[in-house]
Amino acid sequence: GQNIDQPTEMTATEGAIVQINCTYQTSGFNGLFWYQQHAGEAPTFLSYNVLDGLEEKGRFSSFLSRSKGYSYLLLKELQMKDSASYLCAVSMKRGSTLGRLYFGRGTQLTVWP
Amino acid sequence: DGGITQSPKYLFRKEGQNVTLSCEQNLNHDAMYWYRQDPGQGLRLIYYSQIVNDFQKGDIAEGYSVSREKKESFPLTVTSAQKNPTAFYLCASSIPSGPAGNEQFFGPGTRLTVL
């Protein structure tokens, strides 16, 4: 199987910056996704990294290091609505697993006023 | 508008009954997926289909069955053999080599409660 590890819970205050880490051990790596999921709702796409480096998209940025099997999601200027679960998912590129995503357990972020 | 629909949003069944969850997409995606999510857990893959009339077991296929007779539809049957069927079920679809890799688009989910 694929080992994808991320912290279970994090807390932060409104206006702060938070970094959610994700480490993975896979073979046939083809990219890493971050999704946001509010309670009882569907996950929504945040970012996709396939090459090393930082991808910035507004208040959210995502970083990938393929050699280290490491990614992080950076959330700036936190707002109350950012309270949600953040899911790290790895994409594979081999054979019958093409298109599959392997998800971590998710990090529950709580933003306090 | 293009998207994925799942129905119903909430579903209640008695223990021992089979139940079928609907998933329809009009995004013209080839691949479709079924996940199960339990409280405090990530998404676990039940079944997936990369093309019509073909599907593969995911990590927790026991007690479930699927069909893929049409590109737009990928229904999931939760059978009486599934020991702990109460969960939140999510359907997704993707293009294997889309603009953002194989980004998966999710339906709103069905919360199944077995009494």
Interface residues (C-beta under 8 A of the other chain):
Chain A: G1 T8 N30 G31 F33 G40 E41 A42 P43 T44 F45 Y48 V50 L87 A89 S91 S96 L98 G99 R100 L101 F103 G104 R105 G106 Q108
Chain B: A31 Y33 Y35 G40 Q41 G42 L43 R44 L45 Y48 Q50 Q56 G58 D59 F88 L90 S94 P96 A100 G101 N102 E103 Q104 F105 F106 G107 P108 G109 R111
